[in-house]
């Protein structure tokens, strides 16, 4: 009987947090802010709420603050805001990634790769209204079905070292995300976002025939749809993709989409394969990090790199044997 009276109270004060909805903002004073955005899930929320945890070097006692999410203000001059109510309109908000946007050092940006960007000031006590920006009008807003919680294989948003927000998409001529690996035609397009004024600027588009012409310079690579684009934080034209062949080998390829030139090529060797010294295990293509930083996180990094090269060479030889 007690549960009947306690559950409403507990459900109101205990909030589940999904890692994909949580953002981290590091501040110059050595402090940081963690924020979680929940939209239209709990019945007592009209739009949503965000939970904030602040830390400064002087603080010893940290507490979560829960604030209601007011209706966002469109920051690009158009009418309308995103649907933040789950189960409302057919296109409801689904956070794909949370990134800091350093134009003033106070904002986190929640990104729905189909509905747009939601900028929330998570630092000051009485913040201005959240600001909302749509994605480029050329892109279709209808989300293509993938497993819940899985990263989108056709779109990506990130911020470069210079603080520039970038969007990349793999889509057809109608702006619809392309997911079928046997697809014969697609476009890879990049945009940059300016906050003031809030505008998307198209940077470059490379067609599928141009992409394949670039990767054809390496005869080992399959002519299949590239997935999980990851832009370089230093060179915005240098983009990494995965290519999965018919033997479930994942090739990591780097392509300069402005110059249409193939860069580095490697077969993916996962952590289990490297530790065991053999090619085994399962990899789904969505969790690689296109970075060399992991070389410096092992006390014997040179040996680890040499081992990785040997494993990759052995895996390539087996792959070529299957293809011949």
N, C-alpha and C positions, 0 to 999 in steps of 0.2 A: 504494500500500500504506500510506503514511503517513497518508492521509486516514482509513483504517479505524481507526487508533488516536487520531487527533487530534479527529475529529468529536465523539465523546462528551464530551471535555473542553471543546471550544469551545461545544457546545450547552448545556453546564451553566453556563458562565460568561458567555456572551453571551445577554442576554435582550431579546427584542423587546418594545417598549412601544407600546401603542395609545393614541392621544391621549385617547380616551374613558374610559380607566381611570386617568388621571393627575389628581391634585388638587394644589392650591396653597394653603398655609396661611401667611398673613402674620402675623408676630408684632410686638408693640408695641415691641420693642427695635431695629427696623429689619431684623431677620433674617426668613428665610422657610424653609419646609420644602416640598419637592416629594416626593410619594409616588405610587407606582404599585402597583396591586393586580392580581395575576394569580391566577386561580382555576382549579384543576383542568385546566389545559391541558397542562403538561409531565407526562410519565409518572412522574417522580420526586416529584411533589407529591401528598401525600395530600389536602389541601384546597386549599392555595394558599400564596402568599407575597407579601409586599409589600416593595418596594424604596424606600428613603428617602434623601433628600439634604438635609442641613441646611446653612444658611448663616447666619452672623452677621457683623456689620460688621467684626469683628476677623480673620475667617478669610480665608486666601488659598488654602488647599488644601482642596478639597471632595471627598469620596469617597462613593460609594453604599454603603449598608448594605443587606444582604438578610436578611430575617427570615421565618421560617416563620409562616404564619397559623394560630393555634390555633383550635380549635372555638369559634365564637361562643356567648355566653351570652344566652338570651332575656331581654330587659329588660322585657317586658310581662306576665310571669307565665304565659305559655302554654308548652306542651311543644313541642319540635322546633326545628330550625334550618333555614335555607335550604339547598337543594341547591347546593353549590359545585363539584360535580364535573361537568364537561362530559361529556355522554354517559351520565350516570347516569339519574336519573329523568327523565321527560319534561319537567318544568319545572326547568331548570337556570339558574343565576344568569347574568344578562347586565347589565352596568353600563350605565345610561342617562346618568347624570350624577354628578359628584363635587362636593360642596359643603362648605365649612367650616361647622361648627356651633359657635357661639361661647359655649357655656355654661361652658366653662373655658379656651378658647383653645388646646386641645391636640388636638382631634378633627377628622378629616375623615370625611365621611359618604358612602359609596358607595351609590347608589340604583339598585335594580332596580324599575322602575315597576309590576312585577307581583308580585314576591316580597317587597319591603320595603326596610328601611334597615339598613346595616351601619356601625356607629360604631367607628372605630379610632383609638386614641391614637397619633399619629405623632411625638410630641415626646420623651417621656422614654425612657430606655434600656431599662427593664424595665416595659413598659406592662401594665396589667391586660388581661384577656381582652376581645376585641372584643365589642360588644353588638349584638344583632339585634332589630329590631322589625318586625312584619308591617305590611302596609297595612291600612286599615279592612276589616273582615270583609264589608262590603257589596260590595266590589269583587272581581270575578272574577280569579283568579290566572293564568288561561291567557292567554299572550301572543298577541296577534293578529299575524299575519305582516306584516312590512314588510321592505323591503330592509335587509340587514345594515349597521349603522353609521348608518342614517338615524334622525333624531329621531322619537320617537313623536308622532303627530298628535293623540292623544286624551288624553294624560296629561302632567302637568308637576309637578315639585317644585322649590321655590325657598325662599330665606330672605329675609325683609324687612329693611329698615333697622333695625328694632327687634329683630332676631334671632329672629323667629318663623318656624318652618318651616311651609310651606303646601303642600298638595296640591290639584290641580284635575283633574277627570276629566270626559270626555264619554262617557257610557255609556247602555245601555238599562236597563230596570227590573230586570234580573237582575244588573247590575253589569258586564256585558260591554262592552268598549270598542267604540264605534261608529266605523266607518271609511268606510262607503258614503256618498258625498256626496248620494245621492238618498234617504237615510233620512228617514222621515216622523215619527219620534218618538225623542227622546233627552232625557237629563237632564244638566245641567251642575252639578256639585257641588264645593264647596270644604271642606277640612278644615284644622285646625291641629294640630300635634303638640307635646305636652308631654313633655319628657325625664324629668322626675321629678314624678309617676310617668309611665311611658311609656304615653301614651294619645292616641288620635286623637279630636278633637272636631269634629263636623260643624258647619259655619258656616251655609251657605246652599245651597239647591238651586233652580235655575230650570229649568222645563220648556221643551221645544222651542216650544210655542205661545206661551209668555211671551217667549222669546227673539225669535221672529219678530215678535211684536207690537211689540217694541222697535225692531227694525231696519226694520220697515215704515214708520216715520216718515220714512225716506229712501227714496224710490221707486226709486232707482237700484240698490239692493242686491238681490242674488238671494236667494231663499228656499232656501238650501242649507246643508248641515251645516257649522258652524264648525269650524276646525281650528287646531292649534298654539296652544293657549291660553297666554298669557303674562301673569302677574299683575303688577300694579304693585308696586314695592318700597315705595311710600309708602302707597297706599290699597289694602288687600287686596280690596276689593269691585270695584275697577276692573280689568277684564280685557280684553286685546287678543286678537283672533282674526283669522284669514284666512278669506276667502270667495272661492272661485274660480268665476267664472261660465262659461257655455258658450263664451265667446270666449277663455278662458284668461287673463282679466284677474284679478288678485288685489287684492281690496279688503281694506284693513286697517281694522278696526272696533274701537272701544272701547265696552264695555258695562258699566254699573254693575249687576252681577247681583243686588245687594241691592235696589236701587230699581227695577230693570228699565227703565233709561233708556239710550238710545243716546248715546254721547259723540262723540268725533272720528271722522271717516270720511275715508279717503284711498285713492286708487289707488296701488299700489306702483310706484315708479320705481326701478329698480336702478341700480347705480353706472355700468354701461356706458352706459345710456340718458342719464344726467345728463352724463357726460363728452362724449358724442358729440352731445348736444343733440337726440336723436331717440328715439322709442320703438321699441326693438328688444331682442334678447337673450332668453334663456330664464330663467325664474324658477320654482322648484318649490314655493314657499310655505313652506319650512321654515327659512329662514335670515335672516328679518328681525329687527331689534332694535327693540323698541318703546321708543325712547328718543330724546331730542333732543340727547344729548351730542355726536353727530357734527357738529352745527352749529358747535361751538367747536373743532373739530380742523382747520379750514381757515383759512388766514390771511385769506381773503376770504369769510367765512362768510355775510355778508348777501347778497352776489351769488349764492352757491351756493343759498341758500334761495329767492331770487327766481326763479332758473332752475328749481329744482325745482317751484315753484308753476306756472310757465308750462308746463312739460312735463306736469304732472298735469292742468291745465286742457285742454290739447290732447288728451291721451289720453282724458279724460272725454268730450269732444265726439265723438271718433271712436267711442267705445263706445256712446254714446247714439244715434248715427246707425245703428249696426248693430242696435240693439235696436228701433228704430222701424220 
